[in-house]
Amino acid sequence: MKVYKLDLHRMLHRDARRTVIRFIEAHWAEQAELEIVTGNSAKMKSIVIGVLDEYRLDYQIGRPLDLNNRGYIVTWIR
């Protein structure tokens, strides 16, 4: 499974939703793991999770073995 990363650092909140949608749709036809870097912004995480919920994608904040870094969200397209 390929892994693709989107970094939302320095992005305005108003542009994040559209950017995440484009990122998901760019990889929709393949099996992929998507990592979306949000930083520690609760608002940015909320925007990303809202889009993932619309697409009905499972996700997790951070990774189980990376307890010190919760500044990203991982989802899978299967």
HELIX and SHEET records of a PDB file:
HELIX    1   1 HIS A   13  ALA A   26  1                                  14    
HELIX    2   2 ALA A   42  GLU A   54  1                                  13    
SHEET    1   A 4 LYS A   2  ASP A   7  0                                        
SHEET    2   A 4 ALA A  32  VAL A  37  1                                        
SHEET    3   A 4 TYR A  72  ILE A  77 -1                                        
SHEET    4   A 4 TYR A  59  ILE A  61 -1                                        
END                                                                             
